[in-house]
Amino acid sequence: MMYAYITRRLLMLIPVLFGVSIFIFVMMRVVPGDVAMTILGTDATPESLAQLRKEFGLNLPLHQQYLNWMGGVLSGDFGESMRSGQAVLPDILSRFTITFELTLLSALISWIIAIPMGIIAAIRHNTKTDFSVRMVSLLGVSVPNFAMATVLILVLALFFSYSPPVGYIGFFEDPLRNLQILILPSLVLGTGMAGAVMRMTRSSVLEILRQDFIRTIRAKGARERVIIFDHALRNAMIPILTIIGMQVGTLLGGAVIIEQIFSLPGLGQLVLTAITQRDFTVVQGSVLFIAFVFVMINLLVDVLYSYLDPRINYK
Amino acid sequence: MKKFWVLVLLSCIAIFTVACSGKDTKTEGEAGEKKPNAEQTLKIANDQEPAGLDPHKTPAASSVRIYSQVYEGLLTFDKDMKIVGQLAEKWEQPDDLTYVFNLVKGVKFHNGREMTAEDVKYSFERILDEKTASHIKSYFANIDSVEAVDPTTVKFTLAKPDATFLANLTHSSAVVVAKEVVEEKGDLQQTAVGTGPFKFEKWVPDNSVTLTKNPDYYIKDTPKLDKVVYYTMKEESARLSAIRTGEIDFTTVSAKSAELLGKSKDLTIKPYQSLEYSYVGFNVNNKPLNDEKVRQALSLATDRQSIADIVWNGDAVISGPVAPSMSDWAIDVTKEEFYQKDQDKAKTLLAEAGYPDGFEIVITTASTYPDMVDTAQLLQQQWKEIGVKATIKQIEWGDYIDTWSNKKADILIGRNGSGTDPDRALNYFFHSTGSANVWNFADKNFDSIVEKGKQTIDTGERKQLYTQAQKELLNLSPNLFLVSPMNFVAVRNNVEGFTPYPHNAQNIIGVSIK
């Protein structure tokens, strides 16, 4: 049953991605400016502009351009960057590993902080502890992460003479250095995410704890730890998972500002640079890829629902 | 329960401390080795990612500063903006149309092959080939033929006399490339094989470009560095913190940060006058800017010194159409009629033009560059004094380029590079058929002066012509030329032998690490 559902969802990917591909293709052609102009700048002459546009196939009719691009994509060739000549798909994938690691670390940090704190706040409902957790989570939600990132960088540099090492290095090349580079951006993103998760955990656990079945379990003499972890938390996980799924999905599309501040060559940077330079192939390829990842994360969350709550089944 | 969470918290702190302190142990080790014989690696942080490495196709400054270390041209500028030989040992001009260059002997490409006159010929043919879509093709449009006379002699024949030819040869994109590399790779965007002091090693996108020493470089004991790594760090606060803590050795900084960093004892701020100037461009076809009196009035209402003081922190000089760092050609604009702030005269001129109560207008600027936005805001205030009500429209960079090249704005704030020869600053931007004349400006007298200037070989006579052309431009004011900013490079004190100059701000050939 589950497999049939997953297959159905995967098939639905086709119209979604098709729609996204048309949308982004048209968007890039509608915005003013094109790649030939941004490359040549003040050095542009009408002839050199025309020559570059010809080279990139921008002189062809729109439907022809779309078909050429789509034809490539379907056969696994996302084309080359118009700006740097780099192959698009390998670039997207190598940047995705960085964005993926950043997302994973941030999510871990956020869960480590948020879920326990949320549970504690729910258990100690309306006490000083609860109040402080709510304060902290409100801060987490409302302090913009770019502000926190800049303050963090400056404080560490000015008062502790510390700045993260420059030049990204993959985890498998040098794990320690890799973590040093990623720990600060992950902390910033993680604490930001933690705010929302904390609030959700608190209210969701609180709601479950008030339900009859919890009272019944308690009456049967179950230990508090069993009540909280085996019964309350598991039942409270559905809304928490929804919000986590959204956060992770968004983050996997690239944490544009944080990547920029910490000089991480992630997916967000790629898309941002490509948009300002009107590098059509790169923008189109990466947006398509991000849409794909987002849909997959949503699917994963839906599957996890039914694992957490067997009452949910997909027919 | 409580204990458990305390434990979790403590272990988090521990992990974080370990992650941060890992670096300290490492640098101690490095520092130990550094004392007797320092590792000759220079770490540079740049604000932009290179846009590609093909010197003939990529004008972006973020690319130029890197490929200039790898490639060389026939000629270059020295510190004082005098033309000197690079790959050309000496040159002569037998007649108005012919230039003969004798190449330095024993120069090798980084792939080991000897560089010959054939390579010079090939490189210029590549620049002129329409298919290359080179941004510097227009600089060399006067070349009729290039001939390799023998392996170390190359002869250029021009179609008509061109006084800008030698200066154009110093352009950082007019460099010699190897034919076999172009043929193998299709173009040179992803690789770089030149004759310069550094060899290209690798480019990790949005991360770093690594160059290594060219051991066969034809100038003895040069370069001193073994390795140069260019990191892309777009955020200025990240670059500042990295140079403070010594993670990087070298970075460009804004005027405001230069002042802050100047207090740090581990680093030195090196200023140099840029070749750029900021301007206000008018679309002279559109009302009311089609009337030169209106443009002159706006010039008189503009307080250039306050733009230098406020926008550039005082680190900018008032400029005309040729930036003052081109000292041989630039005129002293501070005495010019329309550079004196005079609101009464401005109002009179507006009234004469038929706008006694001023008018409303939109100033377009790029949000990408804070200095342009600040300039727009100052002008808005200053012009208000004579009744001109301006609104500011900030647009994103791609949109800005489109607006610029398609002449979509009435008033556009921007910055121009003066180039290497006044012909560029005057002919290219303001001749009625100039490629970068996006102002609809057309003046027959001006056209004939700059046309003559391009063909006049005698320097004294040429200088007179360009002085005349600059005055003509200031009078007609198709643009208001504002100020030419200083640029700043922050360098750690362990970097020796670095002096930036306008033509080569990242001149690292003589640099070593102590």
Interface residues (C-beta under 8 A of the other chain):
Chain A: V31 P32 G33 D34 M37 T38 I39 L40 G41 T42 D43 A44 T45 P46 E47 S48 Q51 L52 E55 R83 S84 G85 Q86 D91 S94 R95 I112 P116 I120 T150 I153 L154 L156 A157 L158 S161 Y162 S163 P164 P165 V166 G167 Y168 L176 R177 L179 Q180 I183 L187 R225 Q260 I261 F262 S263 P265 Q269 L270 T273 I275 T276 Q277 R278
Chain B: M1 W5 V8 C12 F16 A19 C20 G22 K23 K43 A45 E49 P50 A51 G52 K57 T58 P59 A60 E130 K131 A133 S134 H135 I136 K137 S138 G186 D187 Q189 Q190 V204 P205 D206 N207 S208 V229 Y231 T232 M233 K234 E235 S237 A238 L240 S241 A242 R244 T245 E247 I248 T368 E396 W397 G398 D399 Y400 I401 D402 T403 S405 N416 G417 S435 A436
